[in-house]
Amino acid sequence: MDKILIKDLLVRGIIGINDWERENPQDILINIEIEADLSEAGASDNIEDSINYRTLTKRVIAHAESANRLTVEALAADLAAICLEEPGAQKVRVRVEKPGALRFAKSVGVEIERQRSN
């Protein structure tokens, strides 16, 4: 299966369970890997035959900036569902991290995998 990769997408949004985390947007780092058959797009050289990662990224950013989720798990699940709405997307791996959330750690986060149900 072919893959579309969106790496190190940095957005700012409200995420966290502590009161101070709910007051101001913080950095959220997102990585997405979408499995799809891209052979038709490779042969035709037409974006209509692929997943348009630009429009998908705009949807991901808009959601991450406005969702106001409590957990990175919930945000990751939201983003996976958005990706699987794309025609042709069969499976998605989403990693959501909060840089600097833990002292002495570069970031903390989760990685989930979801696939299209038939």
Backbone as a chain_set.jsonl record, in Angstrom:
{"seq": "MDKILIKDLLVRGIIGINDWERENPQDILINIEIEADLSEAGASDNIEDSINYRTLTKRVIAHAESANRLTVEALAADLAAICLEEPGAQKVRVRVEKPGALRFAKSVGVEIERQRSN", "coords": {"N": [[0.857, -1.184, 0.0], [0.49, 2.232, -0.745], [1.685, 5.385, 0.615], [0.804, 8.51, 2.066], [2.439, 11.147, 3.567], [2.381, 13.389, 6.222], [4.359, 15.438, 7.883], [5.479, 16.561, 11.036], [3.66, 18.736, 11.566], [2.94, 21.728, 12.934], [0.768, 23.149, 15.143], [-1.39, 25.402, 17.011], [-3.339, 25.079, 19.859], [-6.029, 24.621, 22.245], [-5.527, 22.268, 24.644], [-5.622, 19.776, 27.061], [-5.904, 18.792, 30.558], [-5.611, 20.287, 32.814], [-6.414, 23.357, 34.514], [-4.774, 25.58, 33.83], [-3.879, 24.794, 31.349], [-6.065, 25.122, 29.799], [-6.386, 27.751, 29.381], [-4.714, 29.168, 27.544], [-3.706, 28.815, 24.127], [-1.559, 26.115, 23.154], [1.458, 24.622, 21.816], [0.997, 22.025, 19.459], [2.042, 19.114, 18.053], [1.776, 17.369, 15.074], [1.713, 14.337, 13.297], [1.021, 12.515, 10.4], [0.172, 9.574, 8.672], [-1.057, 8.221, 5.845], [-2.506, 5.459, 4.371], [-3.054, 4.455, 1.1], [-4.149, 3.554, -2.211], [-2.185, 4.796, -4.559], [-1.591, 4.522, -7.178], [-3.086, 5.154, -9.49], [-3.061, 7.961, -9.472], [-0.34, 8.316, -9.767], [0.025, 7.399, -12.356], [-1.667, 9.039, -13.871], [-0.984, 11.636, -13.189], [-2.628, 13.477, -11.976], [-4.162, 15.393, -9.549], [-6.738, 14.931, -8.749], [-6.979, 12.224, -8.721], [-5.839, 11.393, -6.439], [-5.243, 11.77, -2.886], [-5.779, 14.9, -1.746], [-3.421, 16.421, -0.137], [-3.026, 19.004, 0.7], [-5.564, 20.261, 1.042], [-6.564, 18.48, 2.935], [-4.767, 18.889, 5.046], [-5.415, 21.52, 5.734], [-7.96, 21.097, 6.827], [-7.297, 19.487, 9.023], [-5.68, 21.261, 10.519], [-7.565, 23.321, 11.089], [-9.371, 21.894, 12.681], [-7.742, 20.981, 14.84], [-6.975, 23.413, 15.959], [-9.349, 24.38, 16.957], [-10.758, 22.465, 18.431], [-10.492, 22.093, 21.22], [-9.887, 19.931, 22.989], [-9.61, 17.639, 25.77], [-7.769, 15.575, 25.993], [-4.843, 14.212, 24.344], [-5.313, 11.833, 23.165], [-8.026, 11.897, 22.414], [-7.99, 13.992, 20.538], [-6.272, 12.888, 18.615], [-7.869, 10.73, 17.753], [-10.009, 12.146, 16.616], [-8.671, 13.385, 14.453], [-7.807, 11.172, 12.999], [-10.27, 10.17, 12.144], [-11.092, 12.27, 10.469], [-9.169, 12.045, 8.446], [-9.81, 9.52, 7.402], [-12.169, 10.073, 6.163], [-11.512, 10.89, 3.682], [-11.782, 10.064, 0.279], [-10.535, 6.983, -0.813], [-8.634, 6.71, 1.198], [-7.395, 4.228, 3.23], [-6.225, 3.359, 5.585], [-4.924, 4.867, 8.543], [-2.339, 6.423, 10.374], [-1.876, 8.301, 13.183], [-0.062, 10.658, 14.973], [0.015, 12.566, 17.839], [1.463, 15.126, 19.613], [2.516, 16.899, 22.55], [4.723, 19.246, 22.77], [7.192, 19.854, 25.231], [5.526, 19.327, 27.388], [6.102, 17.728, 29.561], [8.45, 17.989, 32.133], [11.873, 17.728, 31.469], [11.438, 16.173, 29.23], [11.339, 16.092, 25.699], [8.895, 15.988, 24.344], [5.513, 14.798, 24.763], [3.142, 12.315, 23.936], [0.707, 10.584, 21.847], [0.251, 7.786, 19.633], [-1.853, 6.574, 17.199], [-3.605, 4.06, 15.307], [-5.937, 3.679, 12.743], [-8.443, 2.185, 10.677], [-10.34, 2.129, 7.65], [-13.638, 1.084, 7.936], [-15.399, -1.536, 6.42]], "CA": [[0.0, 0.0, 0.0], [1.217, 3.494, -0.825], [1.475, 6.234, 1.789], [0.957, 9.961, 2.065], [3.007, 11.525, 4.858], [2.369, 14.785, 6.662], [5.32, 15.342, 8.98], [5.8, 17.681, 11.924], [2.723, 19.846, 11.417], [2.878, 22.42, 14.221], [-0.406, 24.014, 15.284], [-1.606, 25.857, 18.383], [-4.717, 24.865, 20.271], [-6.299, 24.329, 23.65], [-5.546, 20.832, 24.908], [-5.113, 19.453, 28.389], [-6.899, 18.616, 31.609], [-5.384, 21.263, 33.878], [-7.004, 24.675, 34.27], [-3.828, 26.459, 33.148], [-3.771, 24.348, 29.956], [-7.296, 25.496, 29.117], [-6.422, 29.213, 29.282], [-4.002, 29.679, 26.365], [-3.29, 27.787, 23.163], [-0.192, 25.617, 23.258], [1.927, 23.906, 20.635], [0.59, 20.642, 19.237], [2.786, 18.584, 16.915], [0.967, 16.318, 14.449], [2.254, 13.556, 12.189], [-0.028, 11.679, 9.817], [0.557, 8.649, 7.606], [-2.287, 7.683, 5.272], [-2.307, 4.409, 3.377], [-4.022, 4.491, 0.007], [-3.609, 3.15, -3.508], [-1.867, 6.026, -5.298], [-1.093, 4.155, -8.507], [-3.808, 5.899, -10.525], [-2.526, 9.331, -9.465], [1.009, 8.241, -10.334], [-0.073, 7.207, -13.806], [-2.38, 10.148, -14.523], [-0.403, 12.922, -12.791], [-3.778, 14.325, -11.71], [-4.449, 15.431, -8.114], [-8.082, 14.389, -8.532], [-6.848, 10.784, -8.552], [-5.101, 11.168, -5.205], [-5.739, 12.494, -1.72], [-5.183, 16.231, -1.783], [-2.901, 16.623, 1.214], [-3.134, 20.415, 1.07], [-6.897, 20.511, 1.599], [-6.659, 17.677, 4.143], [-4.003, 19.577, 6.093], [-6.22, 22.666, 6.179], [-9.016, 20.569, 7.704], [-6.637, 19.04, 10.252], [-5.298, 22.463, 11.269], [-8.779, 23.976, 11.588], [-9.925, 21.106, 13.786], [-6.82, 20.984, 15.983], [-6.969, 24.746, 16.57], [-10.654, 24.744, 17.518], [-11.427, 21.336, 19.093], [-10.457, 22.261, 22.682], [-9.983, 18.595, 23.593], [-8.928, 17.434, 27.047], [-6.667, 14.62, 25.866], [-4.244, 14.015, 23.025], [-5.965, 10.639, 22.618], [-9.267, 12.314, 21.745], [-7.638, 14.764, 19.342], [-5.752, 11.938, 17.625], [-9.016, 9.998, 17.199], [-10.7, 13.089, 15.726], [-7.885, 13.596, 13.235], [-7.855, 9.925, 12.237], [-11.586, 10.116, 11.495], [-11.064, 13.244, 9.368], [-8.364, 11.47, 7.365], [-10.52, 8.39, 6.79], [-13.258, 10.595, 5.331], [-10.978, 11.114, 2.334], [-11.952, 8.919, -0.623], [-9.298, 6.257, -1.1], [-7.859, 6.462, 2.422], [-7.746, 2.914, 3.769], [-5.684, 3.224, 6.932], [-4.218, 6.08, 8.946], [-1.598, 6.449, 11.634], [-1.812, 9.695, 13.627], [0.683, 10.913, 16.208], [-0.22, 13.903, 18.382], [2.387, 15.365, 20.715], [2.566, 18.201, 23.202], [6.125, 19.546, 23.087], [7.44, 20.537, 26.492], [4.471, 19.081, 28.376], [6.728, 17.129, 30.734], [9.794, 18.449, 32.439], [12.961, 16.837, 31.051], [11.08, 15.432, 28.014], [11.126, 16.956, 24.54], [7.452, 16.022, 24.112], [4.74, 13.633, 25.186], [2.028, 12.19, 23.004], [0.174, 9.261, 21.519], [0.163, 7.409, 18.224], [-2.94, 5.617, 17.01], [-3.884, 3.569, 13.956], [-7.337, 3.364, 12.469], [-8.66, 1.857, 9.273], [-11.701, 2.26, 7.137], [-14.462, -0.105, 8.108], [-16.082, -1.826, 5.152]], "C": [[0.897, 1.239, 0.0], [0.879, 4.358, 0.39], [1.631, 7.704, 1.449], [1.404, 10.338, 3.466], [2.872, 13.028, 5.072], [3.193, 14.8, 7.943], [5.485, 16.672, 9.711], [4.958, 18.927, 11.665], [2.534, 20.48, 12.79], [1.7, 23.383, 14.224], [-0.489, 24.461, 16.74], [-3.075, 25.705, 18.724], [-4.815, 24.63, 21.764], [-6.39, 22.817, 23.798], [-4.949, 20.585, 26.283], [-6.222, 19.405, 29.419], [-6.757, 19.629, 32.738], [-5.963, 22.621, 33.507], [-6.065, 25.575, 33.472], [-3.644, 26.062, 31.683], [-4.981, 24.787, 29.131], [-7.365, 26.999, 28.869], [-5.822, 29.747, 27.985], [-3.653, 28.537, 25.42], [-1.838, 27.38, 23.392], [0.17, 24.861, 21.985], [1.414, 22.473, 20.639], [1.303, 20.188, 17.961], [2.053, 17.358, 16.375], [1.74, 15.663, 13.311], [1.171, 12.602, 11.718], [0.566, 10.834, 8.697], [-0.723, 7.995, 7.111], [-1.927, 6.63, 4.228], [-3.441, 4.444, 2.369], [-3.35, 3.96, -1.252], [-3.431, 4.412, -4.347], [-1.41, 5.747, -6.725], [-1.791, 4.923, -9.624], [-3.292, 7.33, -10.622], [-1.116, 9.365, -10.047], [0.993, 8.123, -11.843], [-0.679, 8.423, -14.496], [-1.752, 11.511, -14.274], [-1.498, 13.955, -12.506], [-4.125, 14.241, -10.222], [-5.832, 14.872, -7.798], [-8.058, 12.879, -8.313], [-6.092, 10.411, -7.272], [-5.847, 11.795, -4.034], [-5.026, 13.835, -1.712], [-4.716, 16.585, -0.373], [-2.944, 18.087, 1.642], [-4.504, 20.708, 1.695], [-7.109, 19.699, 2.876], [-5.938, 18.371, 5.302], [-4.757, 20.795, 6.611], [-7.326, 22.222, 7.118], [-8.448, 20.137, 9.055], [-6.278, 20.239, 11.12], [-6.525, 23.125, 11.884], [-9.35, 23.211, 12.774], [-9.029, 21.18, 15.02], [-6.823, 22.327, 16.708], [-8.273, 25.078, 17.281], [-11.304, 23.658, 18.38], [-11.49, 21.471, 20.609], [-10.64, 20.928, 23.41], [-9.215, 18.546, 24.916], [-7.69, 16.56, 26.882], [-6.121, 14.571, 24.44], [-4.857, 12.785, 22.359], [-7.223, 11.016, 21.833], [-8.971, 13.103, 20.477], [-7.109, 13.843, 18.248], [-6.887, 11.161, 16.966], [-9.816, 10.876, 16.243], [-9.98, 13.201, 14.391], [-7.861, 12.344, 12.37], [-9.181, 9.813, 11.485], [-11.661, 11.079, 10.314], [-10.303, 12.664, 8.175], [-9.101, 10.34, 6.651], [-11.755, 8.81, 6.022], [-12.811, 10.818, 3.893], [-11.201, 9.878, 1.473], [-10.596, 8.278, -0.92], [-8.447, 5.978, 0.123], [-8.327, 5.15, 3.034], [-7.349, 2.759, 5.231], [-4.925, 4.498, 7.262], [-3.512, 5.848, 10.265], [-1.436, 7.924, 11.989], [-1.032, 9.75, 14.933], [0.438, 12.357, 16.604], [0.675, 14.053, 19.604], [2.216, 16.772, 21.258], [4.02, 18.471, 23.591], [6.23, 20.287, 24.43], [6.411, 20.285, 27.575], [5.02, 18.473, 29.667], [8.136, 17.669, 30.909], [10.79, 17.352, 32.084], [12.621, 15.983, 29.827], [10.86, 16.428, 26.88], [9.642, 17.092, 24.222], [6.824, 14.779, 24.715], [3.547, 13.531, 24.239], [1.556, 10.763, 22.838], [0.244, 9.049, 20.017], [-0.915, 6.344, 18.111], [-3.01, 5.206, 15.546], [-5.361, 3.265, 13.855], [-7.439, 2.977, 11.002], [-10.123, 1.947, 8.933], [-12.448, 0.964, 7.386], [-15.277, -0.307, 6.836], [-17.568, -1.923, 5.314]], "O": [[1.93, 1.274, 0.668], [-0.089, 4.094, 1.103], [2.482, 8.087, 0.646], [0.81, 9.894, 4.448], [3.211, 13.828, 4.199], [2.782, 14.245, 8.962], [5.611, 17.737, 9.106], [5.486, 20.034, 11.561], [2.023, 19.837, 13.707], [1.637, 24.311, 13.417], [0.245, 23.965, 17.595], [-3.948, 26.145, 17.976], [-3.808, 24.462, 22.452], [-7.219, 22.167, 23.162], [-3.896, 21.125, 26.621], [-7.325, 19.903, 29.197], [-7.681, 19.809, 33.531], [-5.998, 22.992, 32.333], [-6.499, 26.256, 32.543], [-3.291, 26.905, 30.859], [-4.919, 24.818, 27.902], [-8.295, 27.476, 28.219], [-6.363, 30.679, 27.391], [-3.343, 27.429, 25.858], [-1.001, 28.198, 23.774], [-0.696, 24.508, 21.186], [1.397, 21.8, 21.67], [1.17, 20.82, 16.913], [1.749, 16.427, 17.12], [2.339, 16.34, 12.475], [0.49, 11.965, 12.521], [1.356, 11.316, 7.885], [-1.398, 7.295, 7.866], [-1.139, 6.886, 3.317], [-4.62, 4.46, 2.725], [-2.123, 3.924, -1.341], [-4.407, 5.019, -4.789], [-0.901, 6.64, -7.402], [-1.15, 5.305, -10.604], [-3.105, 7.854, -11.72], [-0.74, 10.315, -10.732], [1.849, 8.683, -12.527], [-0.25, 8.796, -15.588], [-1.959, 12.442, -15.053], [-1.324, 15.147, -12.76], [-4.356, 13.152, -9.695], [-6.066, 14.391, -6.689], [-9.013, 12.315, -7.778], [-5.753, 9.247, -7.06], [-6.962, 12.292, -4.195], [-3.797, 13.888, -1.676], [-5.51, 16.995, 0.473], [-2.903, 18.376, 2.838], [-4.586, 21.33, 2.755], [-7.762, 20.175, 3.804], [-6.46, 18.426, 6.415], [-4.736, 21.069, 7.811], [-7.604, 22.899, 8.108], [-9.046, 20.392, 10.1], [-6.541, 20.237, 12.323], [-6.525, 23.452, 13.071], [-9.767, 23.816, 13.761], [-9.515, 21.417, 16.126], [-6.689, 22.375, 17.931], [-8.3, 25.972, 18.127], [-12.328, 23.926, 19.009], [-12.45, 21.008, 21.225], [-11.449, 20.817, 24.331], [-8.287, 19.323, 25.138], [-6.68, 16.776, 27.55], [-6.828, 14.847, 23.472], [-4.914, 12.703, 21.132], [-7.453, 10.517, 20.731], [-9.628, 12.906, 19.455], [-7.462, 14.002, 17.08], [-6.872, 10.955, 15.752], [-10.251, 10.416, 15.187], [-10.6, 13.121, 13.331], [-7.891, 12.438, 11.143], [-9.208, 9.408, 10.323], [-12.229, 10.745, 9.275], [-10.746, 12.781, 7.032], [-9.022, 10.221, 5.428], [-12.339, 8.0, 5.301], [-13.641, 10.923, 2.99], [-10.855, 8.768, 1.878], [-9.63, 8.97, -1.241], [-7.605, 5.081, 0.084], [-9.511, 4.978, 3.323], [-8.046, 2.112, 6.012], [-4.351, 5.135, 6.378], [-4.023, 5.166, 11.153], [-0.92, 8.706, 11.19], [-1.3, 8.998, 15.87], [0.629, 13.269, 15.799], [0.654, 13.222, 20.512], [1.831, 17.7, 20.546], [4.494, 17.984, 24.617], [5.466, 21.209, 24.716], [6.423, 20.973, 28.596], [4.459, 18.683, 30.742], [8.903, 17.786, 29.953], [10.559, 16.178, 32.375], [13.431, 15.149, 29.423], [10.262, 17.485, 27.083], [9.177, 18.176, 23.871], [7.511, 13.84, 25.119], [3.009, 14.546, 23.796], [1.947, 9.862, 23.581], [0.29, 10.0, 19.236], [-0.898, 5.344, 18.829], [-2.533, 5.918, 14.662], [-5.959, 2.675, 14.756], [-6.619, 3.392, 10.184], [-11.006, 1.858, 9.786], [-11.951, -0.121, 7.084], [-15.782, 0.652, 6.253], [-18.281, -2.162, 4.34]]}, "num_chains": 1, "name": "protein.A"}
